Amino acid sequence: MIYLDNAATTFPKPEEVYQAVDYTQRNMAVNVGRGSYKVASDAMKVVDETRYLMAELLGVENPNNVVFTPSATIAANQIIMGLEWDEYKTVYITPFEHNAIARPLHLMKERYNFEIVLLPFDSQTQEFDRDEAEKLFSQNSPDYVFVNHVSNVTGAIVPIEAITELAKQHDAIVVVDASQSAGLESLNMEKSNIDYVIFAGHKNLYASWGIGGFVSAYTARLATVLAGGTGSDSLNLNMASDSPVGFEVGSANIIAISSLNASLKWLKATGISVIADKKAQLMERLIQGLRAIGVKLYLPTHHTSVLSFNVDGYSANDVGTILSEEYDVAVRTGYHCAPYIHDLIDSHKSGGTVRVSVGYFNTEEDIDLLLDGIRSL
């Protein structure tokens, strides 16, 4: 199989990740922080080190501001439902938001009847319209601004600094979904004045399933969303108020955290810029090949290693089925859990888009085989 669905989850993983998962499963799969014995202490050291590595990656000084969750979606829910809400709140979002953000916000809107406003982006270039956004903010001041750093549909890179600068003029809280960018694009929370960043381990961080989380630039206090055992202060029925213990309930997934530990070390050793350069070369080969064929590209001015397209006369799903059945090429088709962007790029008539997302372990031969399949249509 030629796997080109890395925006969903990167596959395969680095060998170091597989080794870490196997070792932890066999030798360290115990309850972290729940015992005074050596193996539990060793597992806790892995968790602490992984927290430090994530803090370093995202430009946060205090590793205790790193909260591990089973997924980015759960992290998004903890943030959104932990914020203060009432009918007077105004929320701004990008048209690139994933349903991990869009649906929890919609749920809270149903409860509190506040306003959600789309930030302005050009439908062709997918560039941020700063002047128009400034006008919107002056007319209706933002309380919360949610920014998808990189679109999982088109790979568009959103200018976080520009949006955050405008938002902070109104003292808004800024939440960045870095599910597609962490491990690929540079992101420094403190320099960019971001309040929260959400990450997904199984994407460009190259870790296994079961590990995601969020990072706060300061020791923020969100309302308690999840309650349960934390392994400490067990006689107290109130949840802790500090990070990370107040947000991490249940037994830590030490196997998944070990995979993230290994993948972060692999990213550092390999070099994020090296990974980005290789993926950029593959993307350029793909873009030039698709342009020569004449398909419809939804290509932003600034993008990463994700590309959407459609072929005249075919639905997106038909293209994906043909590539899978006749060429054993795995791409993603449809709406990609992102409800707003298809209005922006006008892709509803094709049933969404065909999405190709390359990973570090893809090759030029993979791209060429995909292009052969498209030419055959």
PAMINU-377530 format. One record per residue (C-alpha): residue in one letter; x, y, z. Coordinates in pm, whole numbers, plus 50000, padded with zeros to 5 digits. Last residue first. Layout:
N
AXYZ ...
This chain:
377
L490955086248488 S494285070148402 R496245102148461 I495075102148823 G496445067048881 D499775075248721 L499995106048948 L499555083949253 L502305060849129 D504595090749077 I504005103649430 D504865070049585 E507955067449364 E509105101249493 T509115086049842 N507015087150158 F508655081950498 Y508545118350602 G504825120250538 V502665131850251 S499055142850267 V496795138349965 R493175149050000 V490495142649740 T487885168949812 G484345174549934 G481395157449772 S482275172049434 K479495198349443 H480445207249801 S483915219649704 D483355257149705 I486715267449858 L485245288650140 D482055268350177 H484155236950197 I486255253450468 Y483455255050722 P482635218850804 A486085203450867 C485735166650961 H487605156850642 Y484825166450400 G485135137650158 T488165117950042 R491395106150204 V494205089350009 A495485053550016 V497085040949694 D496625003949617 Y496655012249243 E493394997349109 E491244993849422 S492655022549627 L493115048249351 I489695039349207 T487985043049546 G489645076449616 V488615090349279 D485025078749325 N484885094649673 A485945128549538 S483195126949279 Y484305123248922 G483555142448604 D486235168548659 V488915156848903 N489155172749247 F492065184949459 S493265188849816 L496885191249929 V498585185950266 S502365189250307 T502395225450420 H500825256250269 H501265293350201 T499595306549886 P496815281349928 L496155254349666 Y492695240149612 L493725222849290 K491285213549014 V492895187548790 G494835195848474 I497235166748435 A500225190248423 R498955207748734 L498715174248911 G502335166148832 Q503585200548936 I501705198349264 L502925163049342 R506575170549268 E506305202249477 M504725182349758 L507545156849758 Q510115184549782 A508175201350064 K508025168350254 K511805165250238 D512275201250349 A509825197850640 I511605166750772 V514995183850751 S513565214950919 I512165193751201 G515615179251260 T516405142051271 A517705142651628 K514975165751758 L512215147251578 W513555113951702 K513655126852061 L510065138552024 S509135104651876 A510665085252164 N508875105452434 L505685104152232 S505895066152220 S506555065452593 I503415086552644 A501435061052443 I502665032352661 I502355052652981 N498665058852918 A498095076753248 S495515060053474 G492485081553539 V492295119153546 E494765144453407 F493355179753432 G493915188853797 V497225170153801 P498785191653527 S498265218553639 D496795231053967 S493235231954100 A493075196554235 M489695179654206 N487505179954514 L486655146954684 N489785148954901 L490735115555055 S492825106354750 D495235135554770 S497275118954494 G496855091354234 T494735112954007 G491395095554038 G488325111853894 A486875143853755 L486575157153401 V485365191953309 T486795212153596 A486755249353519 L489945262053362 R492645277853570 A495675288753377 T499245283453490 Y500795302553203 A501455295852835 S499015266952850 V499695233952680 F497145208852558 G496995171852508 G497365142152283 I498275105852335 G496265074852252 W497565066051907 S501295063651856 A503835091351815 Y504945107251488 L504725143451617 N503305151851276 K500125131951351 H499755106151628 G500675129251915 A497915154551864 F498495189352008 I496325217552145 V497905251152223 Y496515275152482 D497115311752573 I499155323252274 N501375353952315 S503425345752003 K506725347652191 E505305327152480 M503655301052262 N506545294452027 L505505274751720 S507695264651427 E505855242351182 L506285204551145 G506305188051488 A503155205751599 S501465217751280 Q498515194951203 S497145191651558 A498265227051639 D494805239651734 V495545274051876 V493475289952152 V493685327752198 I492035344952496 A490955380152404 D492385411052572 H491015433252291 Q494435443852160 K495335407652233 A493135395951946 L494875418051690 E498335405551785 T497025369951805 I495725371251449 A498975384851306 E501135360851510 I499055330551414 P499385335451040 V497405304950920 I499255279450710 A496955263850451 G497435226050428 T494295222850217 V492055199850423 N493855195450759 S494315232950769 V497385244350962 H497355267051268 N493625262751337 V492895294251534 F490255298951801 V489715334451929 Y487865340352257 D486435372552395 P486445391552068 S485215427752037 N482375433151794 Q482715464251577 S486435469651643 F487085432451606 L485255431251274 K487185461151141 E490505445551244 A489465413351075 E488785432150752 D492245447750761 R493935414750845 D492435395150559 F494065361150614 E495155343250297 Q493255313250159 T494625323249816 Q491345316949631 S488595320849894 D490375349350075 F490085346550454 P487955366250699 L487545352851056 L484265334651100 V482045347151382 I480445326751663 E477915345351880 F476645334152221 N473445314452281 Y474535298252609 R473605261452576 E473405258352199 K476565279452174 M478305255152408 L477455226052179 H478495245751872 L481845252952037 P482265216052119 R481405207951756 A483695233051585 I486855225951785 A487285188451737 N485145194251429 H488225208551260 E488495245951210 F489715258950873 P487155286950838 T488975304251125 I487185311051452 Y485995341851641 V483965339151959 T481865366752114 K480585362152471 Y477445380152581 E475275349052611 D477475334552884 W480545312652905 E483695309253116 L486235284652978 G486425248453095 M484055235552831 I486305248752557 I489575238352719 Q488535203552827 N486755197752496 A489845207152298 A491985183452505 I489455155552446 T489695161752072 A493495163352084 S493525127952220 P493975106052531 T495025136452737 F498405149252858 V498645183953009 V501775205052961 N501765235453193 N503865214853435 P506705217853182 N507135254653279 E509115275353027 V506865271352724 G508255273952372 L506245246752198 L509065221552148 E510615228352488 A507315223352667 M506785190852475 L510275178352572 Y509735187652939 R506415169252953 T508085139052793 E510765139653062 D508155140553338 V506205111753183 V509355090853139 K510395098153499 M506945087053616 A507445053453444 D510725048653628 S508985056653957 A506275031053884 V508995005753801 K510835013554126 Y507995009054375 S506335038454548 G503015034054369 R500255052854188 G502335079154011 V502195060153682 N500205028053694 V502225000353532 A503184991053177 M506944994253235 N508674962753112 R506784945352831 Q504444973052717 T507164998852776 Y509694979852566 D507254973752281 V506055009752271 A509605023252288 Q510784999952008 Y507905010251781 V508675046851846 E512395042551776 E511545026251443 P509985058751329 K506245055951263 P504615043350944 F502245060350914 T501365095551023 T497735099451121 A494855117350952 A497145142750785 N499355113350688 D496825099550442 L499205091850155 Y499985055150221 I501125035349917 M500005000050000 
